Amino acid sequence: MRSVQILFKKYGEMSIRREGKKNIIIDKDIPLPLKATIIRTVRFQEVDMMGVVWHGHYAEYFEDGRCALGKVYGLSYDDFFRERIKAPLVNFEIEYMHPLLFGETFQVETSLLWTEAVRFNHLYVIRRETDGLVVSQGSTVQLLLDAEDNLLMAWPEYFQRLRKRWKRGELASKDG
C-alpha cells in the first residue's frame, strides 16, 4: 500500500500511515478517517469486448463509494442541496493494478480523511471479493462552493457541527 502513503503525503495528511491492513496514528488530535464499504458486481455494460471492466467505470465505482459514505455520515448530495453547497471534484487519481472481469463481485472501500482545509479528501480501495486482491486504488478531492459558486474558505455551519461530532468520536466508522 505504498501509494496510499504517497497520497497522504501529497495532500499533507501525515497523521495516518498504512502498514498492511492497519492504520497507524501519528497525531492523536486528528480523528480516524470515516469509512464505508459497498459491494458491487461487474455488469455486462461495464466491460469491453474482452470482458474486462473499461477503465472509465472506476470513476463510477468511486462515486458509488463516495455516495454510500455520504449517506452514512450526513454528507450526501441531499445534504449538500439542503445546505445550498456544491462540492465539485477537482482532482481524481487512480492506480490500476489488476483487471476486474464480467460477473466478478468486488468491494469499494471509501475513506474520508480529516483535514483543516475546506475540502473533502477521499481514498478508495477496490478489492475483488473472492480473494481480497486489491485491483485498484485512488483518491479524489472536492472543494466546497456556495450557491453563487464562490469558493468557501471556512466550513459552513452544518459541516462545522458534523466535524465537531467526528472529532469527538461520535461518527464511528462503519460499513454502508
Helices and strands as residue ranges (DSSP letters): H 2-10, E 16-19, E 22-25, E 34-41, G 44-46, H 57-73, H 77-82, E 89-96, E 105-113, E 119-128, E 134-143, H 157-167
